[in-house]
C-alpha cells in the first residue's frame, strides 16, 4: 500500500466518521430553530420572551447610549452589550430572529472547530457527539439565551489558543467580560511562560475592553452590585432544602426576582451564604490542585477548565438551564482526546442536560410548586451534577498529582546482603524491572 493509499483511506474514514454527527446536527438544529421561531409549539414555558422582550428592551437602552441602570435584571459584565447588540449585524431580520440565527451560527462554529480538531492524531469524534447531543437535549433554551455565544468563545480559547498562550489569554479575557466564567479556562495553563503570557494577555484584554466600553456607555460596572440581595434560585442545589421544607411548614415564598424564580423567606440568606462558602472551598481545592499538579499540559488545560466550571456551577446559588451549555461545551473539548479521563463526568453532564429540559421548560410549574415530580427532577439533575463534579475532581487529581512515594524503611539503608549472591541477585533485580 502506497502513502497515497493510506491518505485516501484516512480521509475516507474521517469523512465516514463525521457524516453522522453532521447529519444529526442539521436535523436537531432545524428542530430547535423551528421551536424558537414558534413554528413548532413546545409544551411548558415559552423561553423566547427573554430575547423578544428582555434582550430587545436592553438593546433599546444600549443603543440610546447607556447600560440598563437601576435595572436589577441586568446582571452581566460590560462586554455582554456586544451579545445584546449583535442582532444589528443582521438588520434585514427582526431582533429575535436575528438573535436566534446568530446563536445557530455560533453553534455551527463550535461544531466546525470540534470536527477540525478531531482529525488530529490521538483524537476522536466523541467530543463532537457530546456537543451535538448535549445541545440538542437542552431544547430551545440554548438559542434563547446568549450563553451559547459565550460558550463558543471559551471553546475557541481552548481549541485555537492551546498552542498560542497569548491568544488563549485574549479570548479568556474577552469571555470574562462577557459572563465571567470563561476566565476559568486559564486555571490549568502549563506553568512558566505559557501561564505568564496567557494570564497577562487576559488581564490586558479585559482592562482594554473595560476602558473602551466604559468610555462609550456609562454604568459598565453596575452589574457588580446588582445581585447582592438576590435569594436562592429554585433550581439550585441549595434550593432543595426549601423544596422539602415547604412540605414541613416553612413559610417562605417563591417569587420572580432578578430575572429568575427564587425562594425568599427565613433561612434563605443562610443557605445563600453556605453556597458562597462552598464556592470558596471549591476555589481553594483548585488552588491546592494547581500547586500539587506535577505537569500541566494542553490536555490538562481542557480537563481543568471543565472541572473548574463544573465546581462553580454546582456550588452556585443559581443553576439556570442555560448554565448547562457551558458544561456541554467544555465536556466536548475534553472528550476530543481519546484517552481523556473525563469520559464519565461528560456522560453525566449530558444526562443532566436531558433531565434539565424536563424541569425547564416542560415541567417548570411542578418545580415552582415543589410537588413530587418537580422535586424528583431536581434531585436527579442536581445529583448527576454533583456526581459529575466529584468524579471529575478525583480523575483530574489522579491524572496530574503524583502519588507520594513511601518513605524508605531502615532496612533499605542496610547493606545489600543479596549482592553477595552475585548473578542470582542481578537476575532477581532485572526480573523486577521487567515486571
Buried (B, 14 or more C-beta within 10 A) or exposed (E): EEEEEEEEEEEEEBEEBBEEBBEBBEEBBEBBBBBBBEEEEBEBBBBBEBBBEBBBBBBEBBEEEBBBEEBBBBBBBBBBBBBBBBBEEBEEBEBBBBBBBBBBEBBBBBBEBBBEBBEEEEBBBBBBBBBBBBBBBBBBBBBBBBBBBBBBBBBBBBBBBBEBBBBBBBBBBBBBBBBBBBBBBBBBBBEEEBBEBBBBBBBBBBEBBBEEBBEEBEBBBBBEEBBEEBBBBBBBBBBBBBBEBBEEEBEBEBEEBBBBBBBBBEBBEEBBEBBEEBBEEBBEBBEEBBEEBEEBBBBBBBBBBBBBBBBBBBBBBBBBBBBBBBBBBBBBBBBBBEEBBBBEBBBBBBBBBBBBBBBBBBBBEBBBBBBEBBBBBBBBBBBBBBBBBBBBBEBBBEBBBEEEEEEEEEEEEEEEEEEEEEEEBEEEEEEEEEE
